[in-house]
Amino acid sequence: MVDTPEMNYNKGGAQPYAEQAKEYTINLLTEAKKVEAVFDVGPETDKYDRLLAYVFVDGVLLQESLLKEGLAIVRYIHKPNNTFEDAFRDI
């Protein structure tokens, strides 16, 4: 549900803010004391075999942090895996 800019968009260069989103995420995960992945009620992967999980970094939802920083947007909703959709859209 939360999408960051692509690093290798259409086999070209990175989209705007892709590098910042990557660095922000790496920094959070590197400094974290605890990282948890929590699955929603639907399938655990999408059609590209990517995990559909909520990631908590020291108790804070990573997706929420990326949205608040302006490094991600809400799209590609995979119902019923949309428990936090309204909260994410509010951000």
OpenMM code with the backbone's topology and positions (N, CA, C; nanometers):
from openmm import Vec3, app, unit

residues = "MET VAL ASP THR PRO GLU MET ASN TYR ASN LYS GLY GLY ALA GLN PRO TYR ALA GLU GLN ALA LYS GLU TYR THR ILE ASN LEU LEU THR GLU ALA LYS LYS VAL GLU ALA VAL PHE ASP VAL GLY PRO GLU THR ASP LYS TYR ASP ARG LEU LEU ALA TYR VAL PHE VAL ASP GLY VAL LEU LEU GLN GLU SER LEU LEU LYS GLU GLY LEU ALA ILE VAL ARG TYR ILE HIS LYS PRO ASN ASN THR PHE GLU ASP ALA PHE ARG ASP ILE".split()
positions = [
    Vec3(0.0801, -0.1196, 0.0000),
    Vec3(0.0000, 0.0000, 0.0000),
    Vec3(0.0842, 0.1257, 0.0000),
    Vec3(0.2034, 0.1178, 0.0514),
    Vec3(0.2902, 0.2345, 0.0594),
    Vec3(0.4042, 0.2134, -0.0395),
    Vec3(0.4141, 0.3076, -0.1333),
    Vec3(0.5076, 0.2936, -0.2448),
    Vec3(0.6110, 0.4053, -0.2408),
    Vec3(0.7374, 0.3679, -0.2500),
    Vec3(0.8455, 0.4655, -0.2573),
    Vec3(0.8932, 0.4771, -0.4014),
    Vec3(0.9627, 0.5851, -0.4363),
    Vec3(1.0147, 0.5997, -0.5725),
    Vec3(1.1106, 0.4860, -0.6075),
    Vec3(1.1146, 0.4538, -0.7359),
    Vec3(1.1969, 0.3429, -0.7852),
    Vec3(1.3432, 0.3834, -0.8007),
    Vec3(1.4334, 0.2933, -0.7647),
    Vec3(1.5770, 0.3177, -0.7812),
    Vec3(1.6211, 0.2984, -0.9259),
    Vec3(1.5588, 0.2055, -0.9949),
    Vec3(1.5976, 0.1748, -1.1326),
    Vec3(1.4724, 0.1797, -1.2190),
    Vec3(1.4193, 0.2990, -1.2373),
    Vec3(1.2918, 0.3168, -1.3067),
    Vec3(1.3075, 0.2912, -1.4560),
    Vec3(1.2310, 0.1944, -1.5068),
    Vec3(1.2365, 0.1577, -1.6496),
    Vec3(1.3797, 0.1370, -1.6978),
    Vec3(1.4602, 0.0733, -1.6139),
    Vec3(1.6003, 0.0423, -1.6430),
    Vec3(1.6842, 0.1670, -1.6684),
    Vec3(1.6407, 0.2763, -1.6110),
    Vec3(1.7142, 0.4020, -1.6203),
    Vec3(1.7636, 0.4416, -1.4837),
    Vec3(1.7670, 0.5700, -1.4603),
    Vec3(1.8133, 0.6205, -1.3318),
    Vec3(1.7041, 0.6168, -1.2262),
    Vec3(1.7412, 0.6596, -1.1107),
    Vec3(1.6487, 0.6619, -0.9977),
    Vec3(1.5477, 0.7756, -1.0140),
    Vec3(1.4261, 0.7509, -0.9683),
    Vec3(1.3254, 0.8554, -0.9651),
    Vec3(1.3611, 0.9557, -0.8549),
    Vec3(1.3048, 1.0781, -0.8630),
    Vec3(1.3292, 1.1756, -0.7563),
    Vec3(1.2918, 1.1178, -0.6195),
    Vec3(1.3760, 1.1419, -0.5228),
    Vec3(1.3606, 1.1004, -0.3830),
    Vec3(1.3807, 0.9509, -0.3590),
    Vec3(1.4143, 0.8752, -0.4617),
    Vec3(1.4379, 0.7314, -0.4430),
    Vec3(1.5571, 0.7073, -0.3509),
    Vec3(1.6651, 0.7783, -0.3755),
    Vec3(1.7850, 0.7607, -0.2936),
    Vec3(1.7587, 0.8027, -0.1493),
    Vec3(1.6835, 0.9104, -0.1296),
    Vec3(1.6525, 0.9564, 0.0055),
    Vec3(1.5662, 0.8543, 0.0792),
    Vec3(1.4681, 0.7968, 0.0101),
    Vec3(1.3820, 0.6959, 0.0721),
    Vec3(1.4631, 0.5735, 0.1114),
    Vec3(1.5540, 0.5340, 0.0246),
    Vec3(1.6397, 0.4183, 0.0519),
    Vec3(1.7288, 0.4458, 0.1738),
    Vec3(1.7953, 0.5597, 0.1744),
    Vec3(1.8845, 0.5938, 0.2850),
    Vec3(1.8079, 0.6065, 0.4170),
    Vec3(1.6910, 0.6680, 0.4122),
    Vec3(1.6085, 0.6837, 0.5324),
    Vec3(1.5732, 0.5470, 0.5906),
    Vec3(1.5308, 0.4562, 0.5035),
    Vec3(1.4924, 0.3225, 0.5480),
    Vec3(1.6125, 0.2455, 0.6017),
    Vec3(1.7226, 0.2504, 0.5316),
    Vec3(1.8437, 0.1810, 0.5769),
    Vec3(1.8868, 0.2337, 0.7134),
    Vec3(1.8853, 0.3653, 0.7311),
    Vec3(1.9246, 0.4238, 0.8603),
    Vec3(1.8335, 0.3777, 0.9730),
    Vec3(1.7030, 0.3792, 0.9487),
    Vec3(1.6099, 0.3329, 1.0528),
    Vec3(1.6365, 0.1871, 1.0896),
    Vec3(1.6514, 0.1033, 0.9885),
    Vec3(1.6705, -0.0395, 1.0144),
    Vec3(1.8055, -0.0690, 1.0780),
    Vec3(1.9086, 0.0030, 1.0370),
    Vec3(2.0426, -0.0185, 1.0918),
    Vec3(2.0495, 0.0187, 1.2398),
    Vec3(1.9806, 0.1255, 1.2751),
    Vec3(1.9830, 0.1736, 1.4134),
    Vec3(1.8798, 0.1055, 1.5041),
    Vec3(1.7913, 0.0277, 1.4468),
    Vec3(1.6806, -0.0313, 1.5229),
    Vec3(1.7271, -0.1353, 1.6245),
    Vec3(1.6580, -0.1363, 1.7356),
    Vec3(1.6790, -0.2415, 1.8344),
    Vec3(1.5883, -0.3611, 1.8041),
    Vec3(1.4712, -0.3326, 1.7422),
    Vec3(1.3757, -0.4390, 1.7126),
    Vec3(1.3010, -0.4070, 1.5827),
    Vec3(1.2959, -0.5046, 1.4932),
    Vec3(1.2221, -0.4921, 1.3677),
    Vec3(1.1245, -0.6087, 1.3599),
    Vec3(0.9984, -0.5770, 1.3334),
    Vec3(0.8950, -0.6798, 1.3245),
    Vec3(0.8176, -0.6631, 1.1942),
    Vec3(0.7865, -0.7742, 1.1291),
    Vec3(0.6986, -0.7756, 1.0119),
    Vec3(0.5675, -0.8411, 1.0538),
    Vec3(0.4580, -0.7731, 1.0258),
    Vec3(0.3259, -0.8224, 1.0620),
    Vec3(0.2410, -0.8297, 0.9357),
    Vec3(0.1839, -0.9464, 0.9107),
    Vec3(0.1007, -0.9650, 0.7924),
    Vec3(-0.0440, -0.9297, 0.8227),
    Vec3(-0.1146, -0.8866, 0.7182),
    Vec3(-0.2560, -0.8549, 0.7293),
    Vec3(-0.3347, -0.9844, 0.7097),
    Vec3(-0.4632, -0.9742, 0.6809),
    Vec3(-0.5502, -1.0914, 0.6754),
    Vec3(-0.5490, -1.1638, 0.5406),
    Vec3(-0.4989, -1.0982, 0.4352),
    Vec3(-0.5005, -1.1576, 0.3015),
    Vec3(-0.3697, -1.2272, 0.2671),
    Vec3(-0.3444, -1.2450, 0.1372),
    Vec3(-0.2211, -1.3107, 0.0922),
    Vec3(-0.0965, -1.2382, 0.1438),
    Vec3(0.0095, -1.3135, 0.1659),
    Vec3(0.1329, -1.2557, 0.2188),
    Vec3(0.2228, -1.1978, 0.1104),
    Vec3(0.1949, -1.2264, -0.0170),
    Vec3(0.2748, -1.1728, -0.1269),
    Vec3(0.1836, -1.1195, -0.2375),
    Vec3(0.2413, -1.0330, -0.3232),
    Vec3(0.1661, -0.9827, -0.4379),
    Vec3(0.2055, -1.0620, -0.5627),
    Vec3(0.1585, -1.0161, -0.6793),
    Vec3(0.1845, -1.0908, -0.8032),
    Vec3(0.3323, -1.0915, -0.8428),
    Vec3(0.4135, -1.0051, -0.7829),
    Vec3(0.5583, -1.0020, -0.8081),
    Vec3(0.6353, -1.0764, -0.7003),
    Vec3(0.5634, -1.1458, -0.6132),
    Vec3(0.6202, -1.2229, -0.5032),
    Vec3(0.6868, -1.1347, -0.3968),
    Vec3(0.6420, -1.0093, -0.3873),
    Vec3(0.6909, -0.9195, -0.2827),
    Vec3(0.6056, -0.9388, -0.1579),
    Vec3(0.6700, -0.9340, -0.0429),
    Vec3(0.5971, -0.9475, 0.0827),
    Vec3(0.5049, -0.8283, 0.1041),
    Vec3(0.3841, -0.8573, 0.1497),
    Vec3(0.2866, -0.7543, 0.1860),
    Vec3(0.2761, -0.7548, 0.3380),
    Vec3(0.3604, -0.6766, 0.4004),
    Vec3(0.3670, -0.6764, 0.5467),
    Vec3(0.3785, -0.5347, 0.5988),
    Vec3(0.3348, -0.5167, 0.7211),
    Vec3(0.3569, -0.3922, 0.7929),
    Vec3(0.4875, -0.4106, 0.8688),
    Vec3(0.5765, -0.3139, 0.8607),
    Vec3(0.7068, -0.3250, 0.9249),
    Vec3(0.7142, -0.2259, 1.0401),
    Vec3(0.7343, -0.2797, 1.1586),
    Vec3(0.7481, -0.1968, 1.2778),
    Vec3(0.8959, -0.1893, 1.3149),
    Vec3(0.9464, -0.0676, 1.3282),
    Vec3(1.0849, -0.0436, 1.3666),
    Vec3(1.0812, 0.0213, 1.5042),
    Vec3(1.1258, -0.0533, 1.6033),
    Vec3(1.1191, -0.0075, 1.7427),
    Vec3(0.9785, 0.0410, 1.7774),
    Vec3(0.8795, -0.0345, 1.7326),
    Vec3(0.7406, -0.0060, 1.7662),
    Vec3(0.6722, 0.0985, 1.6797),
    Vec3(0.7451, 0.1562, 1.5851),
    Vec3(0.6888, 0.2585, 1.4964),
    Vec3(0.6732, 0.1996, 1.3571),
    Vec3(0.5589, 0.2214, 1.2975),
    Vec3(0.5302, 0.1664, 1.1654),
    Vec3(0.6149, 0.2361, 1.0593),
    Vec3(0.7016, 0.1607, 0.9921),
    Vec3(0.7902, 0.2148, 0.8892),
    Vec3(0.7118, 0.2856, 0.7796),
    Vec3(0.6030, 0.2251, 0.7341),
    Vec3(0.5237, 0.2852, 0.6278),
    Vec3(0.4738, 0.4236, 0.6693),
    Vec3(0.4299, 0.4360, 0.7929),
    Vec3(0.3826, 0.5650, 0.8432),
    Vec3(0.4959, 0.6673, 0.8442),
    Vec3(0.6134, 0.6257, 0.8852),
    Vec3(0.7292, 0.7154, 0.8892),
    Vec3(0.7652, 0.7651, 0.7496),
    Vec3(0.7659, 0.6753, 0.6517),
    Vec3(0.7972, 0.7143, 0.5143),
    Vec3(0.6945, 0.8140, 0.4597),
    Vec3(0.5689, 0.7912, 0.4890),
    Vec3(0.4644, 0.8829, 0.4447),
    Vec3(0.4808, 1.0201, 0.5099),
    Vec3(0.5055, 1.0233, 0.6385),
    Vec3(0.5210, 1.1498, 0.7099),
    Vec3(0.6407, 1.2293, 0.6602),
    Vec3(0.7447, 1.1590, 0.6164),
    Vec3(0.8644, 1.2253, 0.5644),
    Vec3(0.8479, 1.2695, 0.4194),
    Vec3(0.7368, 1.2327, 0.3577),
    Vec3(0.7136, 1.2677, 0.2176),
    Vec3(0.7929, 1.1825, 0.1204),
    Vec3(0.8349, 1.0641, 0.1652),
    Vec3(0.9179, 0.9758, 0.0830),
    Vec3(0.8400, 0.8593, 0.0230),
    Vec3(0.7084, 0.8605, 0.0382),
    Vec3(0.6250, 0.7513, -0.0130),
    Vec3(0.4831, 0.8039, -0.0350),
    Vec3(0.4066, 0.7262, -0.1117),
    Vec3(0.2656, 0.7576, -0.1337),
    Vec3(0.1837, 0.6302, -0.1162),
    Vec3(0.0537, 0.6473, -0.0993),
    Vec3(-0.0368, 0.5332, -0.0851),
    Vec3(-0.0887, 0.4970, -0.2240),
    Vec3(-0.0650, 0.3730, -0.2646),
    Vec3(-0.1201, 0.3202, -0.3898),
    Vec3(-0.0974, 0.1696, -0.3947),
    Vec3(-0.1560, 0.1081, -0.4938),
    Vec3(-0.1497, -0.0385, -0.5103),
    Vec3(-0.2109, -0.1093, -0.3892),
    Vec3(-0.3375, -0.0845, -0.3671),
    Vec3(-0.4099, -0.1442, -0.2555),
    Vec3(-0.4444, -0.2886, -0.2907),
    Vec3(-0.4076, -0.3807, -0.2041),
    Vec3(-0.4339, -0.5237, -0.2240),
    Vec3(-0.5315, -0.5708, -0.1164),
    Vec3(-0.6606, -0.5442, -0.1387),
    Vec3(-0.7618, -0.5883, -0.0426),
    Vec3(-0.7618, -0.7400, -0.0362),
    Vec3(-0.7759, -0.7988, 0.0796),
    Vec3(-0.8143, -0.7402, 0.2081),
    Vec3(-0.6962, -0.6916, 0.2912),
    Vec3(-0.5777, -0.6817, 0.2312),
    Vec3(-0.4603, -0.6340, 0.3052),
    Vec3(-0.4579, -0.4822, 0.3110),
    Vec3(-0.5608, -0.4233, 0.3675),
    Vec3(-0.5680, -0.2774, 0.3702),
    Vec3(-0.6154, -0.2238, 0.5057),
    Vec3(-0.5797, -0.2920, 0.6110),
    Vec3(-0.6221, -0.2525, 0.7449),
    Vec3(-0.5864, -0.1076, 0.7762),
    Vec3(-0.4681, -0.0628, 0.7376),
    Vec3(-0.4217, 0.0718, 0.7699),
    Vec3(-0.4443, 0.1723, 0.6565),
    Vec3(-0.5203, 0.1358, 0.5550),
    Vec3(-0.5377, 0.2236, 0.4387),
    Vec3(-0.5874, 0.3621, 0.4782),
    Vec3(-0.6925, 0.3715, 0.5553),
    Vec3(-0.7470, 0.5021, 0.5931),
    Vec3(-0.6454, 0.5850, 0.6716),
    Vec3(-0.5768, 0.5223, 0.7643),
    Vec3(-0.4765, 0.5934, 0.8435),
    Vec3(-0.3631, 0.6429, 0.7540),
    Vec3(-0.3192, 0.5592, 0.6610),
    Vec3(-0.2126, 0.5992, 0.5688),
    Vec3(-0.2587, 0.7155, 0.4806),
    Vec3(-0.3803, 0.7093, 0.4314),
    Vec3(-0.4326, 0.8166, 0.3453),
    Vec3(-0.4450, 0.9477, 0.4227),
    Vec3(-0.4784, 0.9389, 0.5506),
    Vec3(-0.4888, 1.0588, 0.6335),
    Vec3(-0.3527, 1.1301, 0.6460),
    Vec3(-0.2467, 1.0539, 0.6471),
    Vec3(-0.1120, 1.1119, 0.6579),
    Vec3(-0.0808, 1.1878, 0.5304),
] * unit.nanometer
topology = app.Topology()
chain = topology.addChain("A")
for resn in residues:
    res = topology.addResidue(resn, chain)
    for name in ("N", "CA", "C"):
        topology.addAtom(name, app.Element.getBySymbol(name[0]), res)
